[in-house]
């Protein structure tokens, strides 16, 4: 009985997060316009630079809330650097990119961090489509780009692990986790589209 209750609670949280962020998700997806051909190199490069600025401060801010092994497998900064180098940037220019100072606030509490994690890890599901779309672009390096498809064939398993991590939160934390997810979408909307 306890196991079925925890599964129901996890499903409730997942549904709350999906419903509570759906309009924000659509709005951001529309603003980024990553699937309308042809995807221009300059547009893609600017987005990667902004994502780098977000992850540069957000990823270290998770240290207090997520287990080191779980966190390490979700670090995307090295992939962003690889992609930026593959698109012609040099290390010094990458190191000089602006950072999203407000990203650390998304991990001010464990619940806020879990909400942000839901958004960032959830983006890897749609990222597979973006990654496939990139392969048709003449400017895309032959080896491909990794940020939007960081886990390859492991995407489903990693998402399941993320959902399991979320399910460990107490049911009373659901509103705070949802607020964290909503704030993450809001910050990304401003940071990524304010180019």
N, CA and C of each residue as an Amber inpcrd file, in Angstrom:
protein
   585
   0.8180000  -1.2020000   0.0000000   0.0000000   0.0000000   0.0000000
   0.8550000   1.2560000   0.0000000   1.9480000   1.2610000   0.7560000
   2.8220000   2.4300000   0.8120000   3.4470000   2.6930000  -0.5480000
   3.8970000   1.6370000  -1.2400000   4.5280000   1.8030000  -2.5510000
   3.5600000   2.4140000  -3.5410000   2.3070000   1.9460000  -3.5720000
   1.3380000   2.4910000  -4.5230000   0.9990000   3.9400000  -4.1920000
   1.0200000   4.2880000  -2.9040000   0.7800000   5.6740000  -2.5110000
   1.9000000   6.5800000  -2.9900000   3.1640000   6.1170000  -2.8630000
   4.2860000   6.9600000  -3.2970000   4.3050000   7.1030000  -4.8120000
   3.9020000   6.0560000  -5.5460000   3.8210000   6.1600000  -7.0070000
   2.7370000   7.1570000  -7.3920000   1.6030000   7.0920000  -6.7110000
   0.5130000   8.0320000  -6.9940000   0.9490000   9.4560000  -6.6960000
   1.6660000   9.6500000  -5.5820000   2.1560000  10.9810000  -5.2230000
   3.1320000  11.4980000  -6.2710000   4.0410000  10.6380000  -6.7320000
   5.0060000  11.0280000  -7.7610000   4.2890000  11.4000000  -9.0500000
   3.2780000  10.6200000  -9.4210000   2.5070000  10.9180000 -10.6270000
   1.7330000  12.2210000 -10.4820000   1.1890000  12.4620000  -9.2790000
   0.4860000  13.7240000  -9.0200000   1.4300000  14.9110000  -9.1980000
   2.6360000  14.8100000  -8.6310000   3.6060000  15.8970000  -8.7440000
   3.9830000  16.1200000 -10.2000000   4.2390000  15.0420000 -10.9000000
   4.6030000  15.1630000 -12.3190000   3.4920000  15.8550000 -13.1050000
   2.2420000  15.4770000 -12.8420000   1.1110000  16.0920000 -13.5390000
   0.9670000  17.5630000 -13.1530000   1.1570000  17.8680000 -11.8770000
   1.0990000  19.2620000 -11.4290000   2.1660000  20.1010000 -12.1290000
   3.3700000  19.5450000 -12.2340000   4.4600000  20.2600000 -12.8950000
   4.1650000  20.4490000 -14.3790000   3.6730000  19.4020000 -15.0010000
   3.3580000  19.4960000 -16.4350000   2.2650000  20.5360000 -16.6760000
   1.1860000  20.4490000 -15.9160000   0.0710000  21.3860000 -16.0880000
   0.4630000  22.8090000 -15.7050000   1.2020000  22.9320000 -14.6140000
   1.5390000  24.2490000 -14.0880000   2.6040000  25.0020000 -14.8690000
   3.2830000  24.3030000 -15.7820000   4.3250000  24.9700000 -16.5800000
   4.0420000  24.9100000 -18.0820000   2.9390000  24.3010000 -18.4780000
   2.6780000  24.0750000 -19.9060000   2.7010000  25.3620000 -20.7260000
   2.0300000  26.3910000 -20.2590000   1.9820000  27.6340000 -21.0350000
   3.3490000  28.3160000 -21.0720000   4.0920000  28.2390000 -19.9770000
   5.4360000  28.8170000 -19.9340000   6.3780000  28.0630000 -20.8700000
   6.2190000  26.7520000 -20.8980000   7.0260000  25.9080000 -21.7850000
   6.7570000  26.2680000 -23.2390000   5.4820000  26.3580000 -23.6120000
   5.1230000  26.7030000 -24.9970000   5.6560000  28.0850000 -25.3770000
   5.5370000  29.0160000 -24.4510000   5.9910000  30.3860000 -24.7160000
   7.4970000  30.4290000 -24.9830000   8.2710000  29.7300000 -24.1550000
   9.7240000  29.7100000 -24.3310000  10.1020000  28.9880000 -25.6210000
   9.4820000  27.8560000 -25.8550000   9.7590000  27.0900000 -27.0700000
   9.4970000  27.9260000 -28.3200000   8.4010000  28.6640000 -28.3190000
   8.0600000  29.5260000 -29.4480000   9.0830000  30.6500000 -29.6140000
   9.4940000  31.2420000 -28.5020000  10.4560000  32.3520000 -28.5610000
  11.8200000  31.8920000 -29.0630000  12.2320000  30.6820000 -28.6880000
  13.5460000  30.1830000 -29.1090000  13.5500000  29.7550000 -30.5730000
  12.4050000  29.2940000 -31.0660000  12.2390000  28.9620000 -32.4780000
  13.3840000  28.0940000 -33.0140000  13.5710000  26.9470000 -32.3810000
  14.6820000  26.0650000 -32.7430000  14.3490000  25.0430000 -33.8230000
  13.0770000  24.9000000 -34.1590000  12.7170000  23.8440000 -35.1070000
  12.2360000  24.3590000 -36.4610000  12.2290000  25.6790000 -36.6350000
  11.8170000  26.2340000 -37.9160000  13.0250000  26.2800000 -38.8480000
  12.9750000  25.5530000 -39.9680000  14.1300000  25.5770000 -40.8670000
  14.1670000  26.8750000 -41.6730000  15.3270000  27.2910000 -42.1190000
  16.6170000  26.7130000 -41.7260000  17.1040000  27.3270000 -40.4140000
  17.6650000  26.5030000 -39.5630000  18.2260000  26.9750000 -38.3060000
  19.5650000  27.6350000 -38.6150000  19.6730000  28.9000000 -38.2980000
  20.8730000  29.6660000 -38.6290000  21.9800000  29.4650000 -37.5860000
  23.2020000  29.3720000 -38.0570000  24.3520000  29.1640000 -37.1800000
  24.4480000  30.2690000 -36.1270000  24.3010000  31.5190000 -36.5340000
  24.4250000  32.6380000 -35.6000000  23.4010000  32.5700000 -34.4870000
  22.1680000  32.2330000 -34.8300000  21.1070000  32.1090000 -33.8290000
  21.4360000  30.9850000 -32.8440000  21.8680000  29.8600000 -33.3670000
  22.1900000  28.7130000 -32.5260000  23.3770000  29.0300000 -31.6180000
  24.4060000  29.6570000 -32.1740000  25.5960000  30.0020000 -31.3960000
  25.2370000  30.9530000 -30.2580000  24.4280000  31.9700000 -30.5250000
  24.0230000  32.9080000 -29.4730000  23.2520000  32.1920000 -28.3600000
  22.3810000  31.2410000 -28.7490000  21.6410000  30.4950000 -27.7230000
  22.5760000  29.6410000 -26.8720000  23.5320000  28.9730000 -27.5040000
  24.4930000  28.1790000 -26.7330000  25.2800000  29.0580000 -25.7770000
  25.6540000  30.2590000 -26.2150000  26.3830000  31.1760000 -25.3440000
  25.5400000  31.5560000 -24.1270000  24.2580000  31.7910000 -24.3450000
  23.3730000  32.1500000 -23.2370000  23.1500000  30.9500000 -22.3060000
  22.9830000  29.7540000 -22.8960000  22.8490000  28.5630000 -22.0550000
  24.1140000  28.3750000 -21.2110000  25.2720000  28.6310000 -21.7930000
  26.5250000  28.5260000 -21.0450000  26.4990000  29.4790000 -19.8470000
  26.0470000  30.6980000 -20.0780000  25.9680000  31.6800000 -19.0010000
  25.0140000  31.2700000 -17.8950000  23.9670000  30.5580000 -18.2460000
  23.0140000  30.0550000 -17.2570000  23.6390000  28.9080000 -16.4590000
  24.1430000  27.9060000 -17.1710000  24.6910000  26.7140000 -16.5040000
  25.9300000  27.0270000 -15.6760000  26.6930000  28.0520000 -16.0680000
  27.9290000  28.3860000 -15.3550000  27.6750000  28.6710000 -13.8800000
  26.5320000  29.2510000 -13.5600000  26.2140000  29.5270000 -12.1530000
  25.1710000  28.5680000 -11.5840000  24.2680000  28.0790000 -12.4250000
  23.2100000  27.2090000 -11.9060000  23.7570000  25.8550000 -11.4650000
  24.6050000  25.2380000 -12.2710000  25.0950000  23.9000000 -11.9250000
  25.8310000  23.8780000 -10.5780000  26.7540000  24.8100000 -10.3190000
  27.4080000  24.7810000  -8.9970000  26.4350000  25.0350000  -7.8450000
  25.3450000  25.7370000  -8.1130000  24.3950000  26.0440000  -7.0320000
  23.6200000  24.8170000  -6.5690000  23.6810000  23.7300000  -7.3140000
  22.9680000  22.5030000  -6.9340000  23.7100000  21.6830000  -5.8850000
  24.9520000  22.0470000  -5.6300000  25.8130000  21.2580000  -4.7460000
  25.1680000  20.9150000  -3.4070000  24.4620000  21.8650000  -2.8240000
  23.8790000  21.6440000  -1.4950000  22.6830000  20.6990000  -1.5120000
  22.0820000  20.4860000  -2.6740000  20.7900000  19.7940000  -2.7020000
  20.7880000  18.4330000  -3.3840000  21.7590000  18.1550000  -4.2340000
  21.7450000  16.8870000  -4.9740000  22.9950000  16.0780000  -4.6690000
  22.8500000  14.7760000  -4.6440000  23.9840000  13.8910000  -4.3950000
  25.0470000  14.1010000  -5.4740000  26.3290000  14.0570000  -5.0960000
  27.4090000  14.3210000  -6.0580000  27.3240000  13.4600000  -7.3210000
  27.0320000  12.1770000  -7.1790000  26.9780000  11.2960000  -8.3490000
  25.8200000  11.6790000  -9.2710000  24.6710000  11.9590000  -8.6910000
  23.5030000  12.3660000  -9.4740000  23.7930000  13.6640000 -10.2220000
  24.3820000  14.6110000  -9.5100000  24.6930000  15.9200000 -10.0790000
  25.7440000  15.8040000 -11.1810000  26.7760000  15.0110000 -10.9590000
  27.8810000  14.8810000 -11.9260000  27.3950000  14.3690000 -13.2690000
  26.4240000  13.4670000 -13.2470000  25.9160000  12.8950000 -14.4970000
  25.0310000  13.8700000 -15.2600000  24.7330000  14.9990000 -14.6620000
  23.8540000  15.9770000 -15.3090000  24.5670000  17.2900000 -15.6310000
  25.8660000  17.3060000 -15.4870000  26.6560000  18.5040000 -15.7550000
  26.7850000  18.7120000 -17.2700000  26.2970000  19.8450000 -17.7370000
  26.2980000  20.1160000 -19.1770000  27.3030000  21.1890000 -19.5880000
  27.9710000  21.8030000 -18.6180000  28.9610000  22.8280000 -18.9590000
  30.0640000  22.3050000 -19.8870000  30.6310000  21.1170000 -19.6350000
  31.6630000  20.6240000 -20.5590000  31.1250000  20.4240000 -21.9830000
  29.8630000  19.9980000 -22.0990000  29.2700000  19.8110000 -23.4250000
  29.0620000  21.1450000 -24.1220000  28.6400000  22.1390000 -23.3600000
  28.4820000  23.4780000 -23.9270000  29.8240000  24.0030000 -24.4310000
  30.8660000  23.8060000 -23.6480000  32.2000000  24.2510000 -24.0760000
  32.6190000  23.5240000 -25.3550000  32.4200000  22.2220000 -25.4020000
  32.7650000  21.4560000 -26.6100000  32.0310000  21.9900000 -27.8290000
  30.7350000  22.2510000 -27.6650000  29.9360000  22.7470000 -28.7900000
  30.3930000  24.1320000 -29.2260000  30.6640000  25.0020000 -28.2610000
  31.1130000  26.3500000 -28.6030000  32.4670000  26.3190000 -29.3050000
  33.3640000  25.4570000 -28.8520000  34.6560000  25.2950000 -29.5250000
  34.4540000  24.7550000 -30.9410000  33.5550000  23.7920000 -31.0890000
  33.2880000  23.2010000 -32.4050000  32.7050000  24.2280000 -33.3710000
  32.0450000  25.2520000 -32.8180000  31.4600000  26.2980000 -33.6580000
  32.4060000  27.4870000 -33.8410000  33.6580000  27.3290000 -33.4130000
  34.6830000  28.3210000 -33.7230000  35.0920000  29.2590000 -32.6100000
  34.4840000  29.1580000 -31.4420000  34.9150000  30.0220000 -30.3370000
  36.2190000  29.4860000 -29.7530000  36.9540000  30.3480000 -29.0790000
  38.1770000  29.9320000 -28.3910000  37.9230000  29.9820000 -26.8860000
  38.7520000  29.2620000 -26.1320000  38.5540000  29.1560000 -24.6810000
  38.4340000  30.5120000 -23.9950000  39.3050000  31.4490000 -24.3490000
  39.2760000  32.7590000 -23.6820000  37.9500000  33.4700000 -23.9200000
  37.4070000  33.3480000 -25.1180000  36.1240000  33.9920000 -25.4260000
  34.9830000  33.3110000 -24.6610000  35.0530000  32.0040000 -24.5250000
  34.0280000  31.2720000 -23.7700000  34.0800000  31.6970000 -22.2990000
  35.2890000  31.7930000 -21.7600000  35.4490000  32.1820000 -20.3550000
  34.9570000  33.6030000 -20.0940000  34.9200000  34.4190000 -21.1360000
  34.4990000  35.8220000 -20.9800000  32.9980000  36.0260000 -21.2250000
  32.2740000  34.9590000 -21.5400000  30.8430000  35.1010000 -21.7960000
  30.1210000  35.6040000 -20.5410000  29.0700000  36.3980000 -20.7080000
  28.3060000  36.8540000 -19.5370000  27.6010000  35.6810000 -18.8530000
  27.4280000  35.8140000 -17.5460000  26.7470000  34.7650000 -16.7830000
  25.4140000  35.2880000 -16.2700000  24.5130000  34.3630000 -16.0480000
  23.1700000  34.6840000 -15.5550000  23.2060000  34.7060000 -14.0260000
  23.4140000  35.8660000 -13.4630000  23.5650000  36.0050000 -12.0100000
  22.3590000  35.4710000 -11.2380000  21.1750000  35.5780000 -11.8040000
  19.9660000  35.1350000 -11.1020000  19.8000000  33.6190000 -11.0780000
  20.6490000  32.8900000 -11.8190000  20.5170000  31.4290000 -11.8760000
  20.7280000  30.7750000 -10.5160000  21.5890000  31.3500000  -9.6910000
  21.8450000  30.7300000  -8.3820000  20.6140000  30.7800000  -7.4840000
  19.7700000  31.7960000  -7.6570000  18.5590000  31.9100000  -6.8280000
  17.5950000  30.7540000  -7.0720000  17.7320000  30.0860000  -8.2170000
  16.8610000  28.9480000  -8.5300000  17.1640000  27.7440000  -7.6500000
  18.2430000  27.8190000  -6.8960000  18.5920000  26.7320000  -5.9710000
  18.6560000  27.2360000  -4.5360000  17.8780000  28.2510000  -4.2300000
  17.8980000  28.8210000  -2.8790000  17.3430000  27.8520000  -1.8340000
  16.4990000  26.9280000  -2.2660000  15.9850000  25.8650000  -1.3900000
  16.0300000  24.5530000  -2.1700000  15.8890000  23.4550000  -1.4570000
  15.8800000  22.1530000  -2.1420000  14.6940000  22.0690000  -3.1000000
  13.5470000  22.5740000  -2.6930000  12.3490000  22.5090000  -3.5380000
  12.5290000  23.3370000  -4.8030000  13.0960000  24.5390000  -4.6660000
  13.3490000  25.3760000  -5.8410000  14.3210000  24.6850000  -6.7880000
  15.3600000  24.0580000  -6.2190000  16.3450000  23.3410000  -7.0380000
  15.6930000  22.1860000  -7.7920000  14.7880000  21.4760000  -7.1220000
  14.0980000  20.3680000  -7.7900000  13.1970000  20.8760000  -8.9120000
  12.5560000  22.0170000  -8.7140000  11.7440000  22.5990000  -9.7790000
  12.5840000  22.9730000 -10.9780000  13.7450000  23.5770000 -10.7270000
  14.6510000  23.9380000 -11.8220000  15.1760000  22.6810000 -12.5140000
  15.4860000  21.6620000 -11.7230000  15.9690000  20.3980000 -12.2940000
  14.9280000  19.7980000 -13.2300000  13.6640000  19.8460000 -12.8380000
  12.5830000  19.3490000 -13.6830000  12.6090000  20.0340000 -15.0470000
  12.7890000  21.3390000 -15.0620000  12.7880000  22.0940000 -16.3180000
  14.0080000  21.7460000 -17.1700000  15.1840000  21.7920000 -16.5700000
  16.4230000  21.5890000 -17.3310000  16.5330000  20.1540000 -17.8290000
  16.2200000  19.2010000 -16.9660000  16.3050000  17.8030000 -17.3960000
  15.1760000  17.4610000 -18.3700000  14.0050000  18.0590000 -18.1790000
  12.9070000  17.8390000 -19.1110000  13.2410000  18.3330000 -20.5070000
  14.0880000  19.3600000 -20.5850000  14.4490000  19.8990000 -21.9010000
  15.2640000  18.9110000 -22.7260000  15.8510000  17.8980000 -22.0810000
  16.6230000  16.9220000 -22.8510000  15.7130000  16.0390000 -23.7020000
  14.4360000  15.9390000 -23.3200000  13.5020000  15.1340000 -24.1110000
  13.2540000  15.8110000 -25.4630000  12.9220000  17.0880000 -25.4380000
  12.7370000  17.8390000 -26.6800000  14.0510000  18.1230000 -27.3760000
  15.1390000  18.1280000 -26.6040000  16.4560000  18.3770000 -27.1730000
  16.8570000  17.3460000 -28.2010000  16.3440000  16.1380000 -28.0620000
  16.6460000  15.1020000 -29.0540000  16.1210000  15.5200000 -30.4320000
  14.9480000  16.1580000 -30.4760000  14.4020000  16.6370000 -31.7570000
  15.2720000  17.7480000 -32.3210000  15.6930000  18.6580000 -31.4640000
  16.5540000  19.7560000 -31.9140000  17.8590000  19.1890000 -32.4520000
  18.4150000  18.2210000 -31.7580000  19.6660000  17.5970000 -32.1760000
  19.5280000  16.9410000 -33.5490000  18.4200000  16.2560000 -33.7790000
  18.1770000  15.6400000 -35.0880000  18.0410000  16.7030000 -36.1660000
  17.3540000  17.7890000 -35.8350000  17.1470000  18.9010000 -36.7610000
  18.4840000  19.5320000 -37.1550000  19.4190000  19.5870000 -36.2100000
  20.7320000  20.1820000 -36.4670000  21.5280000  19.4150000 -37.5030000
  21.3530000  18.1050000 -37.5290000  22.1480000  17.2800000 -38.4330000
  21.9630000  17.6700000 -39.8900000  20.8270000  18.2770000 -40.2100000
  20.5760000  18.6940000 -41.5880000  21.1520000  20.0500000 -41.9250000
  21.7060000  20.7540000 -40.9330000  22.2470000  22.0950000 -41.1780000
  23.6590000  21.9890000 -41.7480000  23.9070000  22.7090000 -42.8300000
  25.2100000  22.6420000 -43.5030000  26.3490000  23.1070000 -42.5990000
  26.0690000  23.9950000 -41.6640000  27.1040000  24.5460000 -40.7970000
  27.3990000  23.6700000 -39.5750000  26.5790000  22.6500000 -39.3410000
  26.7730000  21.7990000 -38.1610000  28.0340000  20.9520000 -38.3420000
  28.9390000  20.9380000 -37.3530000  30.1440000  20.1080000 -37.4610000
  29.7870000  18.6490000 -37.7120000  30.6250000  17.9780000 -38.4470000
  30.3480000  16.5900000 -38.8280000  30.1560000  15.6820000 -37.6120000
  30.8980000  15.9670000 -36.5520000  30.7850000  15.1430000 -35.3380000
  29.5070000  15.4490000 -34.5650000  28.7790000  16.4780000 -34.9660000
  27.5430000  16.8490000 -34.2930000  27.7960000  17.7510000 -33.0900000
  26.7200000  18.1500000 -32.4560000  26.7720000  19.0080000 -31.2690000
  26.0340000  18.2960000 -30.1440000  26.4970000  18.4380000 -28.9180000
  26.0260000  17.5690000 -27.8370000  25.0510000  18.1860000 -26.8380000
  25.0190000  19.5040000 -26.6850000  24.2510000  20.0770000 -25.5810000
  22.7930000  19.6380000 -25.5750000  22.1520000  19.6430000 -26.7150000
  20.7290000  19.3240000 -26.7440000  20.4480000  17.8200000 -26.7060000
  21.4790000  17.0130000 -26.8250000  21.3030000  15.5650000 -26.7280000
  22.4170000  14.9980000 -25.8500000  22.4840000  15.4400000 -24.5950000
  23.6230000  15.0840000 -23.7520000  23.7040000  13.6090000 -23.3830000
  22.5720000  12.9290000 -23.3900000  22.5560000  11.5510000 -22.9040000
  22.4230000  10.5070000 -24.0040000  22.1900000  10.9360000 -25.2280000
  22.0570000   9.9810000 -26.3310000  20.9840000   8.9430000 -26.0370000
  21.3540000   7.6860000 -26.1450000  20.4040000   6.5920000 -25.9100000
  20.0030000   6.4320000 -24.4480000  20.6740000   7.1610000 -23.5640000
  20.3830000   7.0850000 -22.1240000  19.3530000   8.1350000 -21.6820000
  18.7920000   8.8990000 -22.6150000  17.8870000   9.9890000 -22.2600000
  16.7040000   9.5030000 -21.4250000  16.0650000   8.4360000 -21.8480000
  14.9120000   7.9020000 -21.1180000  15.2710000   7.4820000 -19.7080000
  16.4020000   6.8110000 -19.5660000  16.8300000   6.3510000 -18.2450000
  17.1520000   7.5320000 -17.3300000  17.8400000   8.5240000 -17.8770000
  18.1760000   9.7030000 -17.0680000  16.9070000  10.4500000 -16.6270000
  15.9200000  10.5300000 -17.5270000  14.6690000  11.2000000 -17.1710000
  13.9600000  10.4270000 -16.0660000  13.9670000   9.1140000 -16.1490000
  13.3560000   8.2930000 -15.0920000  14.0450000   8.5200000 -13.7580000
  15.3750000   8.6530000 -13.7830000  16.1230000   8.9340000 -12.5470000
  15.7300000  10.2970000 -11.9710000  15.5470000  11.2740000 -12.8490000
  15.1400000  12.6080000 -12.4070000  13.7650000  12.5510000 -11.7590000
  12.8450000  11.8440000 -12.3920000  11.4990000  11.7110000 -11.8230000
  11.5370000  10.9970000 -10.4750000  12.4090000  10.0100000 -10.3450000
  12.5580000   9.3060000  -9.0710000  13.0910000  10.2720000  -7.9980000
  14.0340000  11.1150000  -8.3820000  14.5760000  12.1220000  -7.4480000
  13.4610000  13.0720000  -6.9960000  12.6360000  13.5110000  -7.9330000
  11.5240000  14.3970000  -7.5890000  10.5300000  13.7040000  -6.6680000
  10.3190000  12.4220000  -6.8940000   9.3230000  11.6840000  -6.1150000
   9.7370000  11.5090000  -4.6600000  11.0070000  11.7260000  -4.3610000
  11.4870000  11.5880000  -2.9890000  11.1080000  12.7920000  -2.1160000
  10.6520000  13.8560000  -2.7620000  10.2360000  15.0440000  -1.9960000
   8.9120000  14.7620000  -1.2990000   8.7180000  15.3680000  -0.1700000
   7.4620000  15.2110000   0.5730000   6.3140000  15.8230000  -0.2230000
   5.1240000  15.2400000  -0.1520000   3.9740000  15.8020000  -0.8760000
   3.7370000  17.2800000  -0.5640000   4.0320000  17.6830000   0.6510000
   3.8280000  19.0830000   1.0290000   4.7700000  20.0300000   0.2880000
   5.8130000  19.4800000  -0.3440000   6.7800000  20.3090000  -1.0770000
   6.3220000  20.6280000  -2.4910000   5.2690000  19.9710000  -2.9550000
   4.8300000  20.1270000  -4.3510000   4.6210000  21.5780000  -4.7810000
   3.9210000  22.4170000  -4.0030000   3.7390000  23.8070000  -4.4470000
   5.0580000  24.5590000  -4.6210000   6.0230000  24.3190000  -3.7300000
   7.3160000  24.9990000  -3.8190000   8.1260000  24.4890000  -5.0110000
   8.0040000  23.1960000  -5.3070000   8.7020000  22.6420000  -6.4740000
   8.1080000  23.2330000  -7.7490000   6.7820000  23.3090000  -7.8010000
   6.1210000  23.9090000  -8.9600000   6.5420000  25.3680000  -9.1180000
   6.5860000  26.1080000  -8.0320000   7.0070000  27.5070000  -8.1030000
   8.4420000  27.6040000  -8.6350000   9.3040000  26.7050000  -8.1810000
  10.6870000  26.6810000  -8.6710000  10.7520000  26.4290000 -10.1690000
   9.9150000  25.5240000 -10.6560000   9.8770000  25.2390000 -12.0990000
   9.3700000  26.4570000 -12.8680000   8.3390000  27.0910000 -12.3630000
   7.7870000  28.2760000 -13.0250000   8.8080000  29.4130000 -13.0530000
   9.5110000  29.6020000 -11.9500000  10.5310000  30.6530000 -11.8980000
  11.6800000  30.3520000 -12.8580000  12.0010000  29.0760000 -13.0130000
  13.0570000  28.6950000 -13.9500000  12.6530000  29.0290000 -15.3780000
  11.4290000  28.6670000 -15.7570000  10.9590000  29.0240000 -17.0990000
  10.9660000  30.5410000 -17.2870000  10.5470000  31.2650000 -16.2640000
  10.5210000  32.7210000 -16.3580000  11.9060000  33.3110000 -16.5540000
  12.8670000  32.8260000 -15.7760000  14.2320000  33.3250000 -15.9120000
  14.8170000  32.9660000 -17.2700000  14.6010000  31.7370000 -17.7140000
  15.1180000  31.3300000 -19.0220000  14.5110000  32.1740000 -20.1410000
  13.2360000  32.4940000 -20.0100000  12.5800000  33.3320000 -21.0220000
  13.3090000  34.6750000 -21.1440000  13.5930000  35.2840000 -20.0300000
  14.2710000  36.5930000 -20.0250000  15.7250000  36.4430000 -20.4780000
  16.4340000  35.4740000 -19.9040000  17.8750000  35.3330000 -20.1650000
  18.1450000  34.8970000 -21.6050000  17.4010000  33.9400000 -22.0980000
  17.6950000  33.3940000 -23.4380000  17.1710000  34.2770000 -24.5600000
  16.1000000  34.9810000 -24.3180000  15.5350000  35.7920000 -25.4070000
  15.9680000  37.2530000 -25.3190000  16.6550000  37.6110000 -24.2530000
  17.1410000  38.9870000 -24.1060000  18.4860000  39.1920000 -24.7850000
  18.6920000  38.5090000 -25.8900000  19.9830000  38.5490000 -26.5970000
  20.1210000  39.8580000 -27.3460000
